[in-house]
Every structure is written in C-alpha cells, then in structure tokens.
C-alpha cells in the first residue's frame, strides 16, 4: 500500500511540475512571442535572450501588486472562485497516461496518476466543474459585466459540452473501454483514431476551443463588450489564477485529444525502451511533443481569427456541432458493428 502511494505521489509531483513549472510559464512567453510575430512587432525582448525571463517577471509583478477586494462583493464566493478555476484544471490530468506501463523494482506501474477503468468519465466530470468558477466569479463580483460573463459561460458550456462528450464517446466505441491506456494500445495496434474519425476530431477540436474560452469563443470575457467579463473585479494572484487555469486547461484538453486521436504517448515506428526510466522519458516526450503542436494551434487561432458574436456561437453549438457529433457517433457505431473499425 505504501509503495503504491509513493508511486502515485511521485507521478502527481511530475504532473504538477510539468503543468505549473513548465507549460504555464512557457505558454505565457509563447503567447506573447507568437502574437508579436503574427502582428510584425518585436514582442518581449528585454528580459533575457528573446525575452525568455518575461514569465518570471510577470510572477513577481503579480506577487507585489495590491490585492484589492471590492467592498460590495459576496466575499466567500469571491475568494473561492479562483481556487475553483485551478482545481479542475490541475486534477483532470490525473487520468492521462504519461507513457507505457512500466516494471519498476519487479512491480507493474501504470504510468498514470489515477489509472482507473473509467478514466474518460472522470476526465469529463472534472472538466465540467471548471465553469462553476466563472459563474461564481461573475455572480460574486457584484458587477453587471462580470455577471453577464458568468451567464455566458454557463450557456456556452451547455452548447458545446454535448458535442464534446459525443465525440469522445465515438472515439471509445471501437476500443470498447473507458481506460485511456487501452485506447492508446488500440491505436498502436491499428491506426490513429484521427484517420477513421476525422469528422469527430474536427468537432472535438472546435469544442475544445470553446471549453477553454479561447478566441474565437472567449465570449465570457469579451473585452470589447464586457470590459473583462467574469474576472473584471479581480487583481494580483487571484487574477493570475484564472489565466493559469486557462493555460493548464489548454494542456489537458490537448492531452485528451492527443490520447484519443493521435496515439497518446506512443511514437510511430518507435517501440518503448526496455529500461523503465528511458521508457518513462520516451512516453513523456512523445505525449508532450504532440501536446505542444496542439498548444501552437491554440495560440495561432487566437491571433488569426475574429471573435464570434454570441448568437453565432449558440447557433454553431446547437445547429452545427451537435448534429455533426450525432452523425459521427451513428457512423462510427455502424462501422464498428460492421467490423470496419
């Protein structure tokens, strides 16, 4: 029991280190640098080579900024909202397999923090909790723009969560399991799921942009309409918590997309090494290499496409994404019954 707890604690520490110590700060730099390149301007170039120390400066800035709490807010809810944003973002990654099952000291180790048979269901359940932080922040701020942002977030969640869940269900049908490690194994033996389910992947990708409230679906915080939406009244580290959660959510959804459609941690034509620590590095490099491509796509789309109007987003969610997701599920189910998948 103690050995299992120690392995789980080590895996969780690796996960937190990668998410909070690597992905979040690096994505702050990448976001600014890519934005500058797309807009043909220098971008961060003062702190360190190519401005690489800019995320560190941002941390110090938020640390020393005054933490204001407006007098008219609902204080308990106002204070808990940033934590509600971070917790689902950090916990959803526990079901993502980092690499192949390993044999360490004569024991089989599933290289997943929480290697449960219902991994996908746990992921979707935890991910759906993130919207509560936006709704609570909007309501508790006692600001009409914040409240509108929270209401938008809740309505937006319903419109795309259905399509997202249906695409995930379709990806599971050929495998017949909710275990993400088994989904990776199926793709290693057959073909990456993105090939036979290109339509499902496209719907998943669009829904993932809406899930993370990224442009062109950042309606809950639309600056041109709502000042800053649900986080208008937040400052210092509470303000930073929302944006850290956004980047971590981008990484977790990218990891889910990679696991479901692009073979997860596996690398085509390259088998995992026999040495356990080399196999662990192989899995982490394979997974996060693919995740990096997804994150690049998130940033590129943000600085290349305009924001949807709110009615356009609702129309897209209910009249386009949902019917396409249903069509994809029916098609995949028929192909699976026919033995084509």
N, C-alpha and C positions, 0 to 999 in steps of 0.2 A: 504493500500500500504506500509506504513511504517512498519507495523507488518511483512508483507511478506519479506520485505528487511532485517529486523532484523533477522528473522529465517534463511534466505539464508546466511547472513553474518556469523551467528553462525555455521551453517553447514560447510561453507567453512573454517572457522577457525579450526574446529575439523579435517577436512580433511587434511589441511596443517600441523597441529600439529602431526597427526599420520604419515604422509608421511615423513616430513622433520625432525621432532623431535624424531621419534621412529624407523620407518622402515629403513631409510637410515643409521643412525649410528649403529643400531643393526646389519644390514646386513654386514657392514664393519667388525664387530667383528666376526660374524658367518662365513663369507667367510674365514677369516684368521684361525679361530679355526678349522673349518672343514677341511680345506686344510692341516693343521698340523696333524690332527688325521688320515686322509687318508694316508699321507706320513710318519706316525710314527715318528713325531717330536713334541717338546713342543708347538710351536706357541706362541702367545702373552701371557706372564705370569708375566710381571714385574709391569705394571700399574694397581693396584687394584687387587681384587681377580679374578683369571682366566683371567687377562688382560682385564677386562671389561671397564677400562678407556682408552683403546687404541684409540677408535674413537675420544675421546676428545683431546688426544694428536695429532692426525692427523689433526684436525681442527686448533689447534694452530700452527702446523708446516706449513700448507698452508697459514695461516694468516701472518706469519713472513717471508715466502720465498720471494725472489725478483721476482717481476712480470716483466718478460722480454717480449719485443715486438721486434722481428727481424726487421731489417731496410728495407728489401725488400718485406714485406708483403703488401697486399691490406688492409690498416689499418681499414677502416669502416667495411668491411666484416669480417675481422679477429676478431674484437672486438664484433661483434654481434652474431657470431656463438655459443658461449657458452650459451647465453640467448635463442637462438633458440632451443637449446637442452633441456633446463629446462622447457620452457613454455608449449610445448605439453605434456611433462611428467606430469606436475602438473595439467593441465586442463582436461586431459582425464578422470580423476577420478570423475569428477563432475556428470557424468551420472550413476555411480554405486550406487545402493540402499544400504544404510548402515544398514537398518533394516525395520521393518514393518511400514506401515502408522500409525502415532500417532495422538492422540487427545490431544492437549495442550491448556489449557485455553478455552475449548469449540470450538476449531478450528482444522480442519483436516490438518495435516502436513505430506506431503510425505517425508519420511526420505531420500531424495536425494537432493544434492546441486542444480542440474538442472533437475527436474523431467519432461522431455519433452517426448512427444509421439514418437519422432524419436531418442530416446536415443542411439540406436546401431549405427545408421547412423552418429550421431555426434561423437561418440567414434572413429569410423573408420576414419572419416575425420580428426579429430585432431591427431590421432596416425600417420597418413601418413605424417604429416608435420615434424616429427622428423628427417627424413632422410635429410631434407634440411640443418640442422645444420652440418651434416657430410660432405655433398657435399661442402657447403660454407667454412667450416674449411679447407678442403683439397685443394680447389682452392685458397683461400686467403693466405695460408701459404707460397706459392712460394717454395714448396719443392716437389720433384718428388715422394717421398714416400707418402707424405700427399695426393697429387693429385691422386695417384693410389688407396689409401684407400677410397677417396671420390667417385671415379668412381666405385669401387667395391660395395660401399654401395648403390649407385643408381641402379646398375644392380641387386644386391641381393634383393632389395626391390621389384622390378617388379616380380621376380621369385616366391617369397613366398606370396606377398600380395594377389594375385589372389586366391591361395589355402586357405589362412586365411579367406578372405571375403566369399568364397563359404561355408566353414564350419559354419561360423556364420549364413549365410542365411539358411542353412539346420536346424540349431537349432531353428530358428524363425518360420519355416513352421508349425509345429504342433500347435503353440500358436496363430499364425496369428496376431502378434503385434510386433512393434519395441520397445515397452516400457519394460525395463528390470524388473520393478516391477511386471508386468503381467507375465513375464517369470518365475519369482520366484514363483508366486502364482500358475501357472500351474503345476510346479514341486511339490509343496506341496500337490496338489490335486491328482496327478497322480504318476509319478516316476521321479527320477533324469534323466536328458536327457542323461547322460553318459551311461546308460544301453541300450536304444534302438539305440543310435548313437555312439557306441564305435569306429567305424572307423573314424567318423567325429572328435571325440575328439582326437584321435591319430594324425590325420593330423593337427588339431589346435595346439596341444602341440609342434610338430616339428616346425611348422611355428612360434610359439611364441618364440622359442629359436633363430630362425633367425631374428625375429623382434627386439629382444633386443641385437643382435650382441654378443651373448654369445657363448662360446665354446659348441659344435664343429663348430659353424658358425661365429666365430669372425674374418672373413677374412678382414674387413676394417681396422683392427688394428694389423694384424698378426705380432708379434714381430720378428719372425724368418725370415720374408720376407721383411717387410716394416718398421722396427725399432719400430714404434708405430702407423703407419698409419696416419689417419686424424688428430690426436692430437700431432704429433711429436714436433711441434713448440710451444706448449702451456705449461705454468707453473703456479704455485701458484693456486689461486682460480679459474682461468679460466680452468685449467687442472682438478681441483676438480669438476667443474660444469658438465663436461662430465660424470664423474663416478657417481655423484649423480643422474644425469638424467637416467643413466643405471639402477641403483637400483630402482628408482621410476617407471621406465618403467616395470621392472620385477614385481613390486607390482600391477600395473594397469592391465597388461595383465593376471596376476594370478587372480585378482579380476574378470575380464571379464570371464575367464574360469570357475571360481567357480560359477558365476552367471548363465552362460549359461548351464553348465553341472552338477553342484553339488548342486543345490538348493539355491545358494546365501547365504543370511544371515540366512536362516532357519536351524533349528536343528531337525533331525528326532525324532518323537515321543515326542517332547517337544514344547508346544504352547507358544507363547509370553506372558509375564506377562501383566496384565491389567494396572498396573501403568506405566505411559508414560516413566519415566526415567529408570525404570527397563527394559522396552521393548527396549529402546534405547541401554542400555548396553548389553542386550541379542543379539540384531542384530549385534552390533559391534564385540562382542566376537565370534559369530558364523561365521561372514564373515572373520575376520582376523585370526581365528583359522584355517580355511581351506586355506586361502592365505599363512599362514606360512608353511603348508605342501608343497605347490607348490614352495615356495622360497627354501625350503630344497632341493627339486628335482633339481632346477636350479643349486644350488651350488654343489650337488653331481655329476651331469652330467659333470659340468665343470672340476672337478678334477679327472674324471674317464675315459673320452673318448678323443681320439686324434682329432686334427683339421682336417676337410675335406680339400682336395685340391679344388682350386676354380672351376675347371671344374666338379668335383664331386658334388659340391654344385649346380651348374647350372643344371646339369643332374637330380639331386634329385628334384629340384624345378619344372622343366618343364616336366620331363618324369615319375615322380612318384607321387609327391604331387598333382599336378594339375589334372591328370586323376583320382586319388583316390577321390579327393574332388568333381569332377563332378559326379562320380559314386555314392558317398554318397548323393548328392543333388537329383539325379534321384530316388534313392531308398527311401529316406525319403518322397519325393513328392508322389511317388506311394503309400507308406504306409499310408500317411495322407489322400489321396483320398479314399483309401480302408477302412478308419475308424479304422486302427490298432493303430494309434497314436492320 
